[in-house]
Amino acid sequence: MAPCATAAVFGEVLRHFREAAMLTQEGLARQIPCDRSHVARVEGGTRVPQDTFAKTCDELRYTVGVLLRLWAKIDWYPQVEHPDWFRRRAEMDEESVALREYQERVIPGLLQTADYAQSLFSLLVAGEELEERVRARLSRQQRFLAEGGPSYIVVLDESCLRNMIGSPAVMRDQCAHLLDIGRRPNIRIQVAPAARLGLFRPSGSMSLIKLPDGHEWVYSESLDRGHFNDDPALFARHSHTYDVLRADALSAPESAALISDVMERYEHHDRARTQRGHVDQEHLQRRQRRQLHRNSPRLPRNRPRPRQQEP
């Protein structure tokens, strides 16, 4: 079956159960929760859902695990092209047995939601290239999110949470995603808080990769270029720096509490912006009504004539 057909099949099954439950796309999105556009794209076969999306839909619609089982049988990324400069790193992700990362300003690709990745890439490309880059990024996540996936430890600088990509709704969903996947046994997410004094941070984002043969690599990036180094002394130095940073950063539970707090702030910001939008719309409608009233033709009013007094 063609890749687009498999995605379309999942979308059709989801639509069938949603309509059988007498729910609109917006109604289902509120229950998950996510944006309505995400549900629409999944049903249209143009957006790859996470396994947690399928699981949540199963729980909401009492479909006895049908969607999750179908999700597991679909090859969501049969033909994915990574940029030439990144292909080597993507190949390492496919076979690594352990990955430790430090990231600043932007959520790491292995932890990004589809909407976050799309908002990020939309600053650079558009159209089919945009969708292809999003698909390529999400394809790297499957192995780490699968049961029994390789060890993945990440320390996020707090700037990753505060630097808004897309919209408050995108960031809210991204924070919720971090909280969800941080509960997996092979993944740990910690935050290096901005206010903690004396915290030594690396000069830039970096990855420490261990392959099955024991070979270890340091990976970092500059503009559109990846840098690899397998010098044992360099790896040992960066590994020590990383371990000290991780020890001094917030613990995983403390980090989850901070992420939850940031998520609530984005949610409050999104609700406030929506309310402001409704108020602005009402003011606009009032101005339009006043303008129509001022521009409408004035009709003469029939006034009663004064009664003549009898002489």
TIKOL-155514 format. One record per residue (C-alpha): x, y, z; residue in one letter. Coordinates in steps of 0.05 Angstrom, whole numbers, plus 32768, in hexadecimal, padded with zeros to 4 digits. Layout:
BEGIN
<r><u>X</u><v>Y</v><w>Z</w><resn>a</resn></r>
...
This chain:
BEGIN
<r><u>8000</u><v>8000</v><w>8000</w><resn>m</resn></r>
<r><u>801A</u><v>8045</v><w>7FEE</w><resn>a</resn></r>
<r><u>8031</u><v>8071</v><w>8028</w><resn>p</resn></r>
<r><u>7FFD</u><v>80A6</v><w>801A</w><resn>c</resn></r>
<r><u>7FC7</u><v>806F</v><w>8019</w><resn>a</resn></r>
<r><u>7FDB</u><v>8055</v><w>805E</w><resn>t</resn></r>
<r><u>7FD8</u><v>809A</v><w>807C</w><resn>a</resn></r>
<r><u>7F95</u><v>80A4</v><w>8059</w><resn>a</resn></r>
<r><u>7F7B</u><v>8063</v><w>8075</w><resn>v</resn></r>
<r><u>7F8C</u><v>8078</v><w>80BC</w><resn>f</resn></r>
<r><u>7F6A</u><v>80BB</v><w>80AF</w><resn>g</resn></r>
<r><u>7F2C</u><v>8099</v><w>8094</w><resn>e</resn></r>
<r><u>7F27</u><v>806B</v><w>80D0</w><resn>v</resn></r>
<r><u>7F2F</u><v>80A5</v><w>8100</w><resn>l</resn></r>
<r><u>7EFA</u><v>80CD</v><w>80DA</w><resn>r</resn></r>
<r><u>7ECB</u><v>8090</v><w>80DD</w><resn>h</resn></r>
<r><u>7ED0</u><v>808A</v><w>8129</w><resn>f</resn></r>
<r><u>7ECC</u><v>80D5</v><w>8133</w><resn>r</resn></r>
<r><u>7E8C</u><v>80DC</v><w>810A</w><resn>e</resn></r>
<r><u>7E6E</u><v>809E</v><w>812B</w><resn>a</resn></r>
<r><u>7E78</u><v>80C2</v><w>816E</w><resn>a</resn></r>
<r><u>7E54</u><v>80FF</v><w>8151</w><resn>m</resn></r>
<r><u>7E92</u><v>812B</v><w>815B</w><resn>l</resn></r>
<r><u>7EAD</u><v>8163</v><w>812F</w><resn>t</resn></r>
<r><u>7EF7</u><v>8169</v><w>8123</w><resn>q</resn></r>
<r><u>7EF8</u><v>81A3</v><w>8154</w><resn>e</resn></r>
<r><u>7ED4</u><v>817A</v><w>8188</w><resn>g</resn></r>
<r><u>7F06</u><v>8141</v><w>8183</w><resn>l</resn></r>
<r><u>7F40</u><v>8173</v><w>8185</w><resn>a</resn></r>
<r><u>7F26</u><v>8190</v><w>81C6</w><resn>r</resn></r>
<r><u>7F23</u><v>814C</v><w>81E6</w><resn>q</resn></r>
<r><u>7F6A</u><v>8136</v><w>81D2</w><resn>i</resn></r>
<r><u>7F7D</u><v>8172</v><w>81D7</w><resn>p</resn></r>
<r><u>7F9D</u><v>818E</v><w>8198</w><resn>c</resn></r>
<r><u>7F8D</u><v>81BF</v><w>8160</w><resn>d</resn></r>
<r><u>7F54</u><v>81AF</v><w>8132</w><resn>r</resn></r>
<r><u>7F83</u><v>81B6</v><w>80F6</w><resn>s</resn></r>
<r><u>7FAC</u><v>817C</v><w>8111</w><resn>h</resn></r>
<r><u>7F6F</u><v>814E</v><w>8111</w><resn>v</resn></r>
<r><u>7F5D</u><v>8166</v><w>80CC</w><resn>a</resn></r>
<r><u>7FA2</u><v>8157</v><w>80B0</w><resn>r</resn></r>
<r><u>7FA4</u><v>8112</v><w>80D0</w><resn>v</resn></r>
<r><u>7F61</u><v>8102</v><w>80B2</w><resn>e</resn></r>
<r><u>7F78</u><v>811C</v><w>806F</w><resn>g</resn></r>
<r><u>7FB6</u><v>80F1</v><w>8071</w><resn>g</resn></r>
<r><u>7FE6</u><v>812C</v><w>806F</w><resn>t</resn></r>
<r><u>7FFE</u><v>812B</v><w>80B8</w><resn>r</resn></r>
<r><u>8020</u><v>80F2</v><w>80DC</w><resn>v</resn></r>
<r><u>8003</u><v>80EA</v><w>8122</w><resn>p</resn></r>
<r><u>802A</u><v>80D4</v><w>815F</w><resn>q</resn></r>
<r><u>8018</u><v>8091</v><w>817D</w><resn>d</resn></r>
<r><u>7FFE</u><v>80B7</v><w>81BA</w><resn>t</resn></r>
<r><u>7FCB</u><v>80D9</v><w>818C</w><resn>f</resn></r>
<r><u>7FB1</u><v>8094</v><w>8175</w><resn>a</resn></r>
<r><u>7FB0</u><v>807A</v><w>81BD</w><resn>k</resn></r>
<r><u>7F8A</u><v>80B7</v><w>81D6</w><resn>t</resn></r>
<r><u>7F57</u><v>80B1</v><w>819E</w><resn>c</resn></r>
<r><u>7F4D</u><v>8068</v><w>81B0</w><resn>d</resn></r>
<r><u>7F40</u><v>807A</v><w>81F8</w><resn>e</resn></r>
<r><u>7F10</u><v>80B2</v><w>81E6</w><resn>l</resn></r>
<r><u>7EE9</u><v>808B</v><w>81B2</w><resn>r</resn></r>
<r><u>7EEA</u><v>8046</v><w>81D3</w><resn>y</resn></r>
<r><u>7F06</u><v>8026</v><w>8193</w><resn>t</resn></r>
<r><u>7F29</u><v>7FED</v><w>81BA</w><resn>v</resn></r>
<r><u>7F6E</u><v>8000</v><w>81A1</w><resn>g</resn></r>
<r><u>7F5D</u><v>7FFF</v><w>8157</w><resn>v</resn></r>
<r><u>7F7F</u><v>8041</v><w>8146</w><resn>l</resn></r>
<r><u>7FBF</u><v>8032</v><w>816D</w><resn>l</resn></r>
<r><u>7FC6</u><v>7FED</v><w>814C</w><resn>r</resn></r>
<r><u>7FBB</u><v>800C</v><w>8108</w><resn>l</resn></r>
<r><u>7FED</u><v>8043</v><w>8117</w><resn>w</resn></r>
<r><u>8023</u><v>800F</v><w>8128</w><resn>a</resn></r>
<r><u>8019</u><v>7FEB</v><w>80E5</w><resn>k</resn></r>
<r><u>8022</u><v>8028</v><w>80B9</w><resn>i</resn></r>
<r><u>8065</u><v>803B</v><w>809C</w><resn>d</resn></r>
<r><u>805C</u><v>8085</v><w>80A5</w><resn>w</resn></r>
<r><u>80A0</u><v>8099</v><w>8087</w><resn>y</resn></r>
<r><u>80B0</u><v>806A</v><w>804D</w><resn>p</resn></r>
<r><u>80D5</u><v>809D</v><w>8024</w><resn>q</resn></r>
<r><u>80F5</u><v>80D6</v><w>804A</w><resn>v</resn></r>
<r><u>812D</u><v>8102</v><w>8032</w><resn>e</resn></r>
<r><u>8159</u><v>8126</v><w>8065</w><resn>h</resn></r>
<r><u>8184</u><v>8163</v><w>8050</w><resn>p</resn></r>
<r><u>81C8</u><v>814B</v><w>8038</w><resn>d</resn></r>
<r><u>81EE</u><v>816C</v><w>8071</w><resn>w</resn></r>
<r><u>81C1</u><v>8149</v><w>80A5</w><resn>f</resn></r>
<r><u>81BC</u><v>8104</v><w>8085</w><resn>r</resn></r>
<r><u>81F7</u><v>80E8</v><w>80AB</w><resn>r</resn></r>
<r><u>81D9</u><v>80FC</v><w>80EE</w><resn>r</resn></r>
<r><u>8196</u><v>80DE</v><w>80DB</w><resn>a</resn></r>
<r><u>81B9</u><v>809C</v><w>80CB</w><resn>e</resn></r>
<r><u>81D9</u><v>809C</v><w>8110</w><resn>m</resn></r>
<r><u>8195</u><v>80A7</v><w>8130</w><resn>d</resn></r>
<r><u>817D</u><v>8067</v><w>810D</w><resn>e</resn></r>
<r><u>81B1</u><v>803C</v><w>8130</w><resn>e</resn></r>
<r><u>81C8</u><v>8061</v><w>816F</w><resn>s</resn></r>
<r><u>81C1</u><v>803C</v><w>81B1</w><resn>v</resn></r>
<r><u>81C6</u><v>807B</v><w>81DD</w><resn>a</resn></r>
<r><u>81BE</u><v>80C5</v><w>81D0</w><resn>l</resn></r>
<r><u>81CA</u><v>80FF</v><w>81FF</w><resn>r</resn></r>
<r><u>81BA</u><v>8146</v><w>81E8</w><resn>e</resn></r>
<r><u>81BE</u><v>818D</v><w>8200</w><resn>y</resn></r>
<r><u>8193</u><v>81BF</v><w>81DA</w><resn>q</resn></r>
<r><u>8188</u><v>820A</v><w>81DF</w><resn>e</resn></r>
<r><u>8153</u><v>8238</v><w>81C2</w><resn>r</resn></r>
<r><u>812F</u><v>8203</v><w>8198</w><resn>v</resn></r>
<r><u>810F</u><v>81C1</v><w>81AD</w><resn>i</resn></r>
<r><u>8139</u><v>8186</v><w>8191</w><resn>p</resn></r>
<r><u>811F</u><v>8166</v><w>8151</w><resn>g</resn></r>
<r><u>8113</u><v>8123</v><w>8174</w><resn>l</resn></r>
<r><u>80E3</u><v>8145</v><w>81A4</w><resn>l</resn></r>
<r><u>80BE</u><v>8174</v><w>8176</w><resn>q</resn></r>
<r><u>8074</u><v>816F</v><w>8165</w><resn>t</resn></r>
<r><u>805E</u><v>8174</v><w>811D</w><resn>a</resn></r>
<r><u>8041</u><v>81BA</v><w>8126</w><resn>d</resn></r>
<r><u>8081</u><v>81D2</v><w>8149</w><resn>y</resn></r>
<r><u>80AD</u><v>81B6</v><w>8111</w><resn>a</resn></r>
<r><u>8080</u><v>81D4</v><w>80DC</w><resn>q</resn></r>
<r><u>8081</u><v>8219</v><w>80FE</w><resn>s</resn></r>
<r><u>80CC</u><v>8215</v><w>8103</w><resn>l</resn></r>
<r><u>80D9</u><v>8200</v><w>80BB</w><resn>f</resn></r>
<r><u>80A5</u><v>8231</v><w>809F</w><resn>s</resn></r>
<r><u>80D7</u><v>8268</v><w>80AF</w><resn>l</resn></r>
<r><u>8104</u><v>824B</v><w>8079</w><resn>l</resn></r>
<r><u>80DB</u><v>8224</v><w>8046</w><resn>v</resn></r>
<r><u>8094</u><v>821A</v><w>802E</w><resn>a</resn></r>
<r><u>8067</u><v>81EB</v><w>8007</w><resn>g</resn></r>
<r><u>807D</u><v>81A4</v><w>7FF9</w><resn>e</resn></r>
<r><u>80C3</u><v>81B0</v><w>8013</w><resn>e</resn></r>
<r><u>80A6</u><v>81C6</v><w>8056</w><resn>l</resn></r>
<r><u>807B</u><v>8187</v><w>805C</w><resn>e</resn></r>
<r><u>80B6</u><v>815B</v><w>8047</w><resn>e</resn></r>
<r><u>80E3</u><v>8179</v><w>807C</w><resn>r</resn></r>
<r><u>80AE</u><v>816F</v><w>80B2</w><resn>v</resn></r>
<r><u>80A5</u><v>8127</v><w>809D</w><resn>r</resn></r>
<r><u>80F0</u><v>811B</v><w>809D</w><resn>a</resn></r>
<r><u>80F7</u><v>8138</v><w>80E3</w><resn>r</resn></r>
<r><u>80BE</u><v>8110</v><w>8100</w><resn>l</resn></r>
<r><u>80D8</u><v>80D0</v><w>80E0</w><resn>s</resn></r>
<r><u>8116</u><v>80D3</v><w>810D</w><resn>r</resn></r>
<r><u>80EA</u><v>80D0</v><w>814B</w><resn>q</resn></r>
<r><u>80C9</u><v>808D</v><w>813F</w><resn>q</resn></r>
<r><u>8102</u><v>8062</v><w>8158</w><resn>r</resn></r>
<r><u>810B</u><v>808A</v><w>8198</w><resn>f</resn></r>
<r><u>80C0</u><v>808C</v><w>81A7</w><resn>l</resn></r>
<r><u>80B6</u><v>8042</v><w>819A</w><resn>a</resn></r>
<r><u>80B3</u><v>800F</v><w>81D3</w><resn>e</resn></r>
<r><u>80FA</u><v>7FFB</v><w>81E5</w><resn>g</resn></r>
<r><u>8118</u><v>8037</v><w>81C1</w><resn>g</resn></r>
<r><u>8160</u><v>804C</v><w>81CE</w><resn>p</resn></r>
<r><u>8173</u><v>8076</v><w>820A</w><resn>s</resn></r>
<r><u>8167</u><v>80C0</v><w>81FD</w><resn>y</resn></r>
<r><u>817B</u><v>80F3</v><w>8232</w><resn>i</resn></r>
<r><u>8172</u><v>813C</v><w>8222</w><resn>v</resn></r>
<r><u>8181</u><v>817C</v><w>8249</w><resn>v</resn></r>
<r><u>8159</u><v>81B8</v><w>822F</w><resn>l</resn></r>
<r><u>816F</u><v>81FE</v><w>823D</w><resn>d</resn></r>
<r><u>8132</u><v>8224</v><w>8257</w><resn>e</resn></r>
<r><u>8136</u><v>8250</v><w>8219</w><resn>s</resn></r>
<r><u>811A</u><v>8214</v><w>81F2</w><resn>c</resn></r>
<r><u>80D9</u><v>821B</v><w>8218</w><resn>l</resn></r>
<r><u>80D6</u><v>8267</v><w>8218</w><resn>r</resn></r>
<r><u>80E8</u><v>8273</v><w>81CF</w><resn>n</resn></r>
<r><u>80A3</u><v>8272</v><w>81AF</w><resn>m</resn></r>
<r><u>80A0</u><v>824E</v><w>816C</w><resn>i</resn></r>
<r><u>805F</u><v>8255</v><w>8146</w><resn>g</resn></r>
<r><u>802A</u><v>8269</v><w>8178</w><resn>s</resn></r>
<r><u>8017</u><v>8260</v><w>81C1</w><resn>p</resn></r>
<r><u>7FEC</u><v>8224</v><w>81AC</w><resn>a</resn></r>
<r><u>8027</u><v>8203</v><w>8188</w><resn>v</resn></r>
<r><u>8053</u><v>820E</v><w>81C5</w><resn>m</resn></r>
<r><u>801D</u><v>81F4</v><w>81F5</w><resn>r</resn></r>
<r><u>8017</u><v>81B4</v><w>81CD</w><resn>d</resn></r>
<r><u>8063</u><v>81AE</v><w>81C9</w><resn>q</resn></r>
<r><u>8069</u><v>81B3</v><w>8214</w><resn>c</resn></r>
<r><u>8032</u><v>817F</v><w>821C</w><resn>a</resn></r>
<r><u>8059</u><v>8151</v><w>81ED</w><resn>h</resn></r>
<r><u>8098</u><v>8159</v><w>8216</w><resn>l</resn></r>
<r><u>8072</u><v>8145</v><w>8255</w><resn>l</resn></r>
<r><u>8055</u><v>8109</v><w>8232</w><resn>d</resn></r>
<r><u>8094</u><v>80EB</v><w>8213</w><resn>i</resn></r>
<r><u>80BD</u><v>80FC</v><w>8251</w><resn>g</resn></r>
<r><u>8097</u><v>80C5</v><w>8274</w><resn>r</resn></r>
<r><u>80B3</u><v>808F</v><w>8245</w><resn>r</resn></r>
<r><u>80E6</u><v>8061</v><w>8266</w><resn>p</resn></r>
<r><u>811D</u><v>8070</v><w>8233</w><resn>n</resn></r>
<r><u>8115</u><v>80BC</v><w>8233</w><resn>i</resn></r>
<r><u>8129</u><v>80EF</v><w>8267</w><resn>r</resn></r>
<r><u>811E</u><v>813A</v><w>825E</w><resn>i</resn></r>
<r><u>813F</u><v>816C</v><w>828C</w><resn>q</resn></r>
<r><u>8140</u><v>81B8</v><w>828B</w><resn>v</resn></r>
<r><u>817B</u><v>81E6</v><w>8299</w><resn>a</resn></r>
<r><u>8156</u><v>8221</v><w>82B8</w><resn>p</resn></r>
<r><u>816A</u><v>8267</v><w>82A4</w><resn>a</resn></r>
<r><u>816A</u><v>8282</v><w>82EB</w><resn>a</resn></r>
<r><u>8199</u><v>824E</v><w>8308</w><resn>r</resn></r>
<r><u>81DC</u><v>826F</v><w>8316</w><resn>l</resn></r>
<r><u>821E</u><v>824B</v><w>830B</w><resn>g</resn></r>
<r><u>8200</u><v>821A</v><w>82D8</w><resn>l</resn></r>
<r><u>8235</u><v>820D</v><w>82A4</w><resn>f</resn></r>
<r><u>8215</u><v>8206</v><w>825F</w><resn>r</resn></r>
<r><u>8238</u><v>81EF</v><w>8220</w><resn>p</resn></r>
<r><u>8246</u><v>8226</v><w>81ED</w><resn>s</resn></r>
<r><u>8212</u><v>8207</v><w>81BE</w><resn>g</resn></r>
<r><u>81E4</u><v>81CD</v><w>81B3</w><resn>s</resn></r>
<r><u>8205</u><v>8189</v><w>81AE</w><resn>m</resn></r>
<r><u>81F6</u><v>813E</v><w>81A9</w><resn>s</resn></r>
<r><u>821E</u><v>8104</v><w>81C6</w><resn>l</resn></r>
<r><u>8210</u><v>80C6</v><w>819D</w><resn>i</resn></r>
<r><u>8223</u><v>807E</v><w>81AD</w><resn>k</resn></r>
<r><u>821E</u><v>804A</v><w>8175</w><resn>l</resn></r>
<r><u>8216</u><v>7FFE</v><w>817D</w><resn>p</resn></r>
<r><u>8260</u><v>7FF1</v><w>8171</w><resn>d</resn></r>
<r><u>8272</u><v>801F</v><w>81AB</w><resn>g</resn></r>
<r><u>8288</u><v>8058</v><w>817E</w><resn>h</resn></r>
<r><u>8278</u><v>809B</v><w>819C</w><resn>e</resn></r>
<r><u>826D</u><v>80DD</v><w>8177</w><resn>w</resn></r>
<r><u>8264</u><v>8126</v><w>8189</w><resn>v</resn></r>
<r><u>8233</u><v>8149</v><w>815B</w><resn>y</resn></r>
<r><u>8225</u><v>8194</v><w>8156</w><resn>s</resn></r>
<r><u>8208</u><v>81C3</v><w>8122</w><resn>e</resn></r>
<r><u>8215</u><v>8206</v><w>8102</w><resn>s</resn></r>
<r><u>81EC</u><v>8226</v><w>80CB</w><resn>l</resn></r>
<r><u>81D7</u><v>81ED</v><w>809C</w><resn>d</resn></r>
<r><u>8212</u><v>81C2</v><w>80AF</w><resn>r</resn></r>
<r><u>821D</u><v>8188</v><w>80E0</w><resn>g</resn></r>
<r><u>8260</u><v>817D</v><w>8103</w><resn>h</resn></r>
<r><u>8277</u><v>8137</v><w>8119</w><resn>f</resn></r>
<r><u>82B3</u><v>8126</v><w>8145</w><resn>n</resn></r>
<r><u>82C6</u><v>80E2</v><w>8161</w><resn>d</resn></r>
<r><u>8306</u><v>80F7</v><w>8184</w><resn>d</resn></r>
<r><u>8303</u><v>80D1</v><w>81C7</w><resn>p</resn></r>
<r><u>8322</u><v>810A</v><w>81EF</w><resn>a</resn></r>
<r><u>82F0</u><v>813C</v><w>81D2</w><resn>l</resn></r>
<r><u>82B6</u><v>810D</v><w>81DF</w><resn>f</resn></r>
<r><u>82CD</u><v>8102</v><w>8227</w><resn>a</resn></r>
<r><u>82D2</u><v>814D</v><w>8234</w><resn>r</resn></r>
<r><u>828C</u><v>815C</v><w>8218</w><resn>h</resn></r>
<r><u>8270</u><v>8120</v><w>823C</w><resn>s</resn></r>
<r><u>828A</u><v>813A</v><w>827E</w><resn>h</resn></r>
<r><u>826D</u><v>817F</v><w>8270</w><resn>t</resn></r>
<r><u>822A</u><v>8160</v><w>825F</w><resn>y</resn></r>
<r><u>8228</u><v>8135</v><w>829E</w><resn>d</resn></r>
<r><u>8238</u><v>8170</v><w>82CB</w><resn>v</resn></r>
<r><u>8202</u><v>8199</v><w>82A8</w><resn>l</resn></r>
<r><u>81CF</u><v>8162</v><w>82B0</w><resn>r</resn></r>
<r><u>81E0</u><v>8159</v><w>82FA</w><resn>a</resn></r>
<r><u>81D7</u><v>81A4</v><w>8307</w><resn>d</resn></r>
<r><u>8198</u><v>81AC</v><w>82DC</w><resn>a</resn></r>
<r><u>8151</u><v>819F</v><w>82F6</w><resn>l</resn></r>
<r><u>813F</u><v>8156</v><w>8302</w><resn>s</resn></r>
<r><u>810E</u><v>8136</v><w>82D2</w><resn>a</resn></r>
<r><u>80D2</u><v>8140</v><w>8302</w><resn>p</resn></r>
<r><u>80E7</u><v>8188</v><w>8310</w><resn>e</resn></r>
<r><u>80EF</u><v>8194</v><w>82C5</w><resn>s</resn></r>
<r><u>80A9</u><v>8177</v><w>82B8</w><resn>a</resn></r>
<r><u>808D</u><v>81A8</v><w>82EB</w><resn>a</resn></r>
<r><u>80B0</u><v>81E3</v><w>82C8</w><resn>l</resn></r>
<r><u>8097</u><v>81CB</v><w>8284</w><resn>i</resn></r>
<r><u>8050</u><v>81C6</v><w>82A0</w><resn>s</resn></r>
<r><u>8055</u><v>820D</v><w>82BA</w><resn>d</resn></r>
<r><u>806D</u><v>8227</v><w>8276</w><resn>v</resn></r>
<r><u>8035</u><v>81FF</v><w>8253</w><resn>m</resn></r>
<r><u>8000</u><v>821F</v><w>8280</w><resn>e</resn></r>
<r><u>801C</u><v>8264</v><w>826F</w><resn>r</resn></r>
<r><u>8017</u><v>8256</v><w>8225</w><resn>y</resn></r>
<r><u>7FD0</u><v>823C</v><w>822F</w><resn>e</resn></r>
<r><u>7FBC</u><v>827A</v><w>8255</w><resn>h</resn></r>
<r><u>7FDD</u><v>82A6</v><w>8220</w><resn>h</resn></r>
<r><u>7FB6</u><v>8281</v><w>81E9</w><resn>d</resn></r>
<r><u>7F74</u><v>8288</v><w>820D</w><resn>r</resn></r>
<r><u>7F80</u><v>82D2</v><w>821A</w><resn>a</resn></r>
<r><u>7F92</u><v>82DE</v><w>81D1</w><resn>r</resn></r>
<r><u>7F53</u><v>82BA</v><w>81BB</w><resn>t</resn></r>
<r><u>7F29</u><v>82E4</v><w>81EA</w><resn>q</resn></r>
<r><u>7F4A</u><v>8323</v><w>81D0</w><resn>r</resn></r>
<r><u>7F3B</u><v>830C</v><w>818A</w><resn>g</resn></r>
<r><u>7EF1</u><v>8304</v><w>819B</w><resn>h</resn></r>
<r><u>7EEF</u><v>8349</v><w>81BC</w><resn>v</resn></r>
<r><u>7F13</u><v>8369</v><w>8180</w><resn>d</resn></r>
<r><u>7EE0</u><v>8347</v><w>8152</w><resn>q</resn></r>
<r><u>7EA6</u><v>8363</v><w>817A</w><resn>e</resn></r>
<r><u>7EC5</u><v>83A9</v><w>8178</w><resn>h</resn></r>
<r><u>7ECF</u><v>83A3</v><w>812D</w><resn>l</resn></r>
<r><u>7E87</u><v>838E</v><w>8123</w><resn>q</resn></r>
<r><u>7E6F</u><v>83C8</v><w>814D</w><resn>r</resn></r>
<r><u>7E98</u><v>83F9</v><w>8125</w><resn>r</resn></r>
<r><u>7E7D</u><v>83DC</v><w>80E5</w><resn>q</resn></r>
<r><u>7E36</u><v>83E3</v><w>80FE</w><resn>r</resn></r>
<r><u>7E42</u><v>842C</v><w>8112</w><resn>r</resn></r>
<r><u>7E62</u><v>8439</v><w>80CE</w><resn>q</resn></r>
<r><u>7E26</u><v>841A</v><w>80AA</w><resn>l</resn></r>
<r><u>7DF8</u><v>8444</v><w>80D4</w><resn>h</resn></r>
<r><u>7E1E</u><v>8484</v><w>80C4</w><resn>r</resn></r>
<r><u>7E20</u><v>8474</v><w>807A</w><resn>n</resn></r>
<r><u>7DD7</u><v>8460</v><w>8074</w><resn>s</resn></r>
<r><u>7DA9</u><v>8492</v><w>8050</w><resn>p</resn></r>
<r><u>7D83</u><v>84BF</v><w>807E</w><resn>r</resn></r>
<r><u>7D38</u><v>84BB</v><w>8073</w><resn>l</resn></r>
<r><u>7D0C</u><v>84F7</v><w>8085</w><resn>p</resn></r>
<r><u>7CE1</u><v>84EB</v><w>80C1</w><resn>r</resn></r>
<r><u>7C97</u><v>84FD</v><w>80BF</w><resn>n</resn></r>
<r><u>7C8D</u><v>852F</v><w>80F6</w><resn>r</resn></r>
<r><u>7C46</u><v>8540</v><w>810C</w><resn>p</resn></r>
<r><u>7C31</u><v>8587</v><w>80F7</w><resn>r</resn></r>
<r><u>7C1E</u><v>85B6</v><w>8130</w><resn>p</resn></r>
<r><u>7BD4</u><v>85B9</v><w>813A</w><resn>r</resn></r>
<r><u>7BB3</u><v>85FA</v><w>8125</w><resn>q</resn></r>
<r><u>7B8E</u><v>861C</v><w>815C</w><resn>q</resn></r>
<r><u>7B47</u><v>8631</v><w>814D</w><resn>e</resn></r>
<r><u>7B3A</u><v>867B</v><w>814E</w><resn>p</resn></r>
